[in-house]
Amino acid sequence: MELLFVTLGGAILGLAARYSLPRRGTYGALLLPAVGAETASVVWAVLTWASWRFDGGWIWWVSLIASAVVPVLLGILLGRNRTKADAAMFASLSRA
């Protein structure tokens, strides 16, 4: 049950990251929430396999912080790279 809650928390943090970052039109609407949910569930599973207690506070903090940081970094990198790629494609198409 805790895995469901942490996954939902990761999706909510990914959704918050989507709407707080610039250039959100350069990637899909569900990408960052999905990455947040996936990150939270994978980190949670790895930490439970590492014998962290599921009712302890640290497993929640680490999982939710990771699920907030990864979508933010991915959103920044995707937005920047997509903008550069679009500008390069426009330049190459306008020369032809």
N, CA, C and O of each residue as an XYZ file, in Angstrom:
384
protein
N       0.818     -1.181      0.000
C       0.000      0.000      0.000
C       0.869      1.255      0.000
O       0.534      2.252     -0.639
N       1.981      1.197      0.718
C       2.863      2.356      0.772
C       3.465      2.656     -0.594
O       3.686      3.815     -0.944
N       3.729      1.598     -1.366
C       4.266      1.794     -2.716
C       3.288      2.575     -3.583
O       3.702      3.409     -4.388
N       2.008      2.313     -3.427
C       0.988      3.063     -4.167
C       1.013      4.533     -3.777
O       0.936      5.406     -4.642
N       1.119      4.813     -2.490
C       1.130      6.203     -2.032
C       2.371      6.952     -2.485
O       2.287      8.112     -2.888
N       3.520      6.297     -2.421
C       4.749      6.984     -2.840
C       4.757      7.191     -4.353
O       5.297      8.188     -4.830
N       4.175      6.276     -5.107
C       4.075      6.449     -6.553
C       3.144      7.608     -6.898
O       3.436      8.400     -7.794
N       2.040      7.704     -6.193
C       1.128      8.829     -6.396
C       1.799     10.146     -6.028
O       1.633     11.145     -6.729
N       2.554     10.153     -4.935
C       3.297     11.353     -4.556
C       4.322     11.744     -5.608
O       4.498     12.929     -5.891
N       4.998     10.763     -6.189
C       5.955     11.048     -7.263
C       5.280     11.621     -8.493
O       5.823     12.516     -9.141
N       4.095     11.110     -8.822
C       3.360     11.644     -9.970
C       2.922     13.084     -9.713
O       2.971     13.916    -10.620
N       2.503     13.380     -8.508
C       2.092     14.743     -8.170
C       3.287     15.693     -8.222
O       3.166     16.815     -8.715
N       4.432     15.252     -7.720
C       5.630     16.090     -7.788
C       6.093     16.287     -9.234
O       6.566     17.366     -9.591
N       5.961     15.260    -10.059
C       6.285     15.410    -11.477
C       5.334     16.363    -12.180
O       5.748     17.120    -13.058
N       4.071     16.331    -11.802
C       3.095     17.264    -12.369
C       3.413     18.695    -11.946
O       3.288     19.626    -12.741
N       3.819     18.862    -10.707
C       4.219     20.192    -10.238
C       5.457     20.679    -10.986
O       5.575     21.862    -11.305
N       6.370     19.765    -11.259
C       7.572     20.137    -12.006
C       7.209     20.564    -13.424
O       7.780     21.518    -13.953
N       6.270     19.865    -14.035
C       5.866     20.212    -15.402
C       5.347     21.638    -15.490
O       5.714     22.377    -16.403
N       4.506     22.026    -14.559
C       3.894     23.350    -14.639
C       4.713     24.457    -14.000
O       4.319     25.623    -14.044
N       5.835     24.111    -13.411
C       6.700     25.151    -12.850
C       7.928     25.423    -13.712
O       8.653     26.385    -13.458
N       8.174     24.601    -14.721
C       9.354     24.773    -15.568
C       9.000     25.505    -16.859
O       7.880     25.383    -17.356
N       9.947     26.263    -17.401
C       9.698     26.884    -18.706
C       9.818     25.852    -19.826
O      10.282     24.733    -19.608
N       9.395     26.243    -21.017
C       9.464     25.422    -22.230
C       8.723     24.091    -22.085
O       9.175     23.070    -22.601
N       7.600     24.102    -21.392
C       6.868     22.860    -21.213
C       6.147     22.415    -22.480
O       5.627     21.300    -22.539
N       6.113     23.265    -23.477
C       5.496     22.872    -24.741
C       6.400     22.038    -25.626
O       5.989     21.623    -26.710
N       7.621     21.784    -25.187
C       8.559     21.030    -26.013
C       8.557     19.537    -25.711
O       9.259     18.774    -26.375
N       7.784     19.113    -24.727
C       7.669     17.688    -24.422
C       6.242     17.395    -23.992
O       5.468     18.317    -23.735
N       5.894     16.148    -23.913
C       4.525     15.728    -23.648
C       4.018     16.093    -22.263
O       4.797     16.316    -21.336
N       2.717     16.150    -22.144
C       2.089     16.582    -20.897
C       2.246     15.562    -19.776
O       2.272     15.940    -18.605
N       2.349     14.301    -20.102
C       2.426     13.273    -19.071
C       3.834     12.736    -18.854
O       4.024     11.815    -18.060
N       4.812     13.290    -19.540
C       6.168     12.755    -19.422
C       6.733     12.953    -18.019
O       7.181     11.988    -17.400
N       6.724     14.161    -17.511
C       7.324     14.417    -16.199
C       6.548     13.763    -15.050
O       7.178     13.250    -14.125
N       5.202     13.757    -15.065
C       4.519     12.987    -14.011
C       4.826     11.496    -14.062
O       4.953     10.853    -13.020
N       4.946     10.944    -15.260
C       5.283      9.521    -15.379
C       6.696      9.254    -14.881
O       6.936      8.248    -14.214
N       7.627     10.137    -15.193
C       8.998      9.979    -14.719
C       9.052     10.126    -13.200
O       9.786      9.392    -12.538
N       8.295     11.050    -12.645
C       8.242     11.198    -11.194
C       7.693      9.964    -10.505
O       8.224      9.528     -9.483
N       6.628      9.398    -11.064
C       6.036      8.189    -10.485
C       6.996      7.012    -10.593
O       7.152      6.240     -9.647
N       7.627      6.881    -11.733
C       8.568      5.774    -11.933
C       9.777      5.909    -11.012
O      10.223      4.926    -10.419
N      10.300      7.112    -10.893
C      11.446      7.336    -10.027
C      11.105      7.006     -8.583
O      11.884      6.347     -7.894
N       9.955      7.457     -8.124
C       9.557      7.187     -6.740
C       9.409      5.695     -6.486
O       9.864      5.193     -5.458
N       8.779      4.985     -7.410
C       8.563      3.554     -7.184
C       9.864      2.766     -7.274
O      10.060      1.821     -6.509
N      10.755      3.130     -8.187
C      12.027      2.413     -8.297
C      12.913      2.675     -7.082
O      13.511      1.747     -6.537
N      12.998      3.929     -6.661
C      13.805      4.249     -5.479
C      13.225      3.556     -4.250
O      13.976      3.031     -3.427
N      11.918      3.548     -4.117
C      11.276      2.877     -2.989
C      11.609      1.385     -2.996
O      11.973      0.826     -1.962
N      11.484      0.741     -4.158
C      11.766     -0.699     -4.247
C      13.227     -1.002     -3.923
O      13.525     -1.961     -3.212
N      14.132     -0.182     -4.448
C      15.550     -0.399     -4.173
C      15.843     -0.231     -2.682
O      16.606     -1.006     -2.105
N      15.247      0.764     -2.073
C      15.497      0.990     -0.646
C      14.876     -0.093      0.228
O      15.436     -0.428      1.271
N      13.744     -0.642     -0.168
C      13.186     -1.748      0.616
C      14.035     -3.002      0.446
O      14.180     -3.780      1.389
N      14.595     -3.208     -0.738
C      15.509     -4.343     -0.926
C      16.793     -4.143     -0.130
O      17.453     -5.114      0.241
N      17.146     -2.889      0.133
C      18.327     -2.587      0.935
C      17.998     -2.601      2.434
O      18.774     -2.099      3.247
N      16.872     -3.164      2.787
C      16.427     -3.360      4.175
C      16.060     -2.072      4.896
O      16.147     -2.008      6.122
N      15.651     -1.046      4.160
C      15.096      0.139      4.821
C      13.658     -0.196      5.193
O      12.945     -0.843      4.425
N      13.245      0.236      6.347
C      11.887     -0.055      6.811
C      10.874      0.807      6.066
O      11.076      2.008      5.886
N       9.786      0.181      5.636
C       8.777      0.919      4.868
C       7.985      1.890      5.735
O       7.355      2.806      5.206
N       8.002      1.713      7.041
C       7.292      2.631      7.919
C       8.217      3.677      8.536
O       7.810      4.432      9.419
N       9.461      3.717      8.067
C      10.401      4.731      8.541
C      10.259      6.016      7.739
O       9.693      6.021      6.646
N      10.763      7.069      8.277
C      10.625      8.361      7.602
C      11.632      8.574      6.481
O      11.331      9.253      5.500
N      12.825      8.003      6.616
C      13.873      8.267      5.634
C      13.540      7.705      4.258
O      13.880      8.321      3.248
N      12.900      6.580      4.197
C      12.559      6.006      2.893
C      11.573      6.907      2.151
O      11.626      7.015      0.926
N      10.682      7.548      2.890
C       9.749      8.490      2.276
C      10.481      9.720      1.762
O      10.265     10.154      0.631
N      11.352     10.283      2.604
C      12.076     11.488      2.204
C      12.947     11.242      0.977
O      12.921     12.024      0.027
N      13.709     10.168      0.997
C      14.616      9.892     -0.122
C      13.825      9.632     -1.403
O      14.183     10.149     -2.462
N      12.775      8.854     -1.324
C      11.977      8.536     -2.514
C      11.306      9.778     -3.090
O      11.319      9.983     -4.304
N      10.725     10.599     -2.236
C      10.013     11.774     -2.738
C      10.964     12.873     -3.211
O      10.656     13.585     -4.166
N      12.100     13.015     -2.561
C      13.072     14.004     -3.047
C      13.623     13.578     -4.398
O      13.777     14.408     -5.294
N      13.924     12.289     -4.553
C      14.402     11.803     -5.852
C      13.343     11.985     -6.932
O      13.663     12.320     -8.072
N      12.077     11.764     -6.568
C      11.014     11.919     -7.561
C      10.692     13.375     -7.847
O       9.943     13.660     -8.781
N      11.225     14.287     -7.084
C      11.092     15.711     -7.402
C      12.280     16.203     -8.211
O      12.117     17.038     -9.100
N      13.470     15.700     -7.917
C      14.693     16.173     -8.578
C      14.806     15.644    -10.006
O      15.144     16.401    -10.916
N      14.532     14.373    -10.214
C      14.721     13.764    -11.541
C      13.820     14.411    -12.596
O      14.329     14.750    -13.665
N      12.511     14.606    -12.368
C      11.706     15.277    -13.389
C      12.129     16.721    -13.664
O      12.031     17.188    -14.799
N      12.595     17.427    -12.641
C      13.051     18.801    -12.857
C      14.277     18.806    -13.767
O      14.343     19.581    -14.721
N      15.243     17.945    -13.473
C      16.437     17.873    -14.324
C      16.086     17.443    -15.745
O      16.601     18.001    -16.714
N      15.210     16.451    -15.862
C      14.810     15.986    -17.190
C      14.062     17.076    -17.958
O      14.287     17.250    -19.155
N      13.193     17.798    -17.295
C      12.460     18.877    -17.955
C      13.370     19.992    -18.431
O      13.180     20.531    -19.522
N      14.356     20.341    -17.622
C      15.311     21.381    -18.021
C      16.129     20.919    -19.213
O      16.285     21.662    -20.182
N      16.656     19.692    -19.153
C      17.486     19.182    -20.246
C      16.686     18.992    -21.534
O      17.147     19.352    -22.617
N      15.488     18.426    -21.412
C      14.667     18.228    -22.614
C      14.264     19.546    -23.252
O      14.314     19.688    -24.474
N      13.866     20.506    -22.438
C      13.467     21.803    -22.983
C      14.610     22.498    -23.693
O      14.424     23.046    -24.780
N      15.781     22.483    -23.097
C      16.945     23.135    -23.693
C      17.377     22.424    -24.976
O      17.629     23.073    -25.991
N      17.462     21.100    -24.931
C      17.905     20.357    -26.114
C      16.887     20.428    -27.244
O      17.262     20.511    -28.414
N      15.626     20.396    -26.909
C      14.593     20.465    -27.947
C      14.579     21.835    -28.613
O      14.382     21.927    -29.825
N      14.784     22.898    -27.844
C      14.837     24.240    -28.408
C      16.025     24.376    -29.356
O      15.895     24.951    -30.437
N      17.184     23.849    -28.953
C      18.366     23.880    -29.827
C      18.138     23.064    -31.090
O      18.483     23.509    -32.185
N      17.565     21.887    -30.952
C      17.322     21.026    -32.107
C      16.310     21.657    -33.060
O      16.467     21.563    -34.278
N      15.284     22.292    -32.524
C      14.299     22.954    -33.379
C      14.918     24.137    -34.130
O      14.616     24.358    -35.303
N      15.782     24.894    -33.450
C      16.444     26.017    -34.110
C      17.387     25.525    -35.200
O      17.465     26.135    -36.266
N      18.098     24.440    -34.952
C      18.995     23.882    -35.965
C      18.211     23.340    -37.149
O      18.615     23.528    -38.296
N      17.105     22.676    -36.887
C      16.272     22.151    -37.970
C      15.675     23.291    -38.789
O      15.626     23.213    -40.017
N      15.226     24.339    -38.124
C      14.681     25.485    -38.846
C      15.750     26.132    -39.709
O      15.479     26.511    -40.848
N      16.965     26.264    -39.182
C      18.058     26.850    -39.961
C      18.408     25.995    -41.169
O      18.666     26.525    -42.250
N      18.419     24.682    -40.997
C      18.762     23.822    -42.123
C      17.643     23.799    -43.175
O      17.923     23.707    -44.370
N      16.400     23.880    -42.745
C      15.291     23.889    -43.691
C      15.155     25.220    -44.407
O      14.737     25.266    -45.564
N      15.505     26.303    -43.726
C      15.365     27.616    -44.359
C      16.497     27.884    -45.363
O      16.345     28.732    -46.242
N      17.606     27.185    -45.248
C      18.688     27.342    -46.228
C      18.383     26.619    -47.516
O      18.842     27.046    -48.575
N      17.645     25.567    -47.469
C      17.392     24.752    -48.659
C      16.418     25.349    -49.606
O      16.124     24.757    -50.645
